[in-house]
Amino acid sequence: MTRTEAFDRMEYLRNAIAYSRHTESMMTIGEGIMCNQEVAALFSVCDGVDSEPRYIVTDEIENKVVEINKVIRIKLWQKPVIEIL
């Protein structure tokens, strides 16, 4: 997996998590945590430590991530900007 592929995958997962948390609850909190585990594993790929992530979500969660991203594209949803004070 290239660094660009890892960053793209992180964005794909993060969008699904954000949509499910802010708009329409399509994933459980636990499923969101599992997505975040894969995001964390992808950082090792980006840093050149691993060539593939050491953790990936299950097929069931992957199917939800794919469905959520389809909804995001259809609705032209934008991830909210979180301002830190």
Secondary structure, 3 states (H helix, E strand, C coil): CCHHHHHHHHHHHHHHHHHHHHCCCCCCHHHHHHHHHHHHHHHHHHCCCCCCCCCCCCHHHHHHHHHHHHHHHHHCCCCCCCCCC
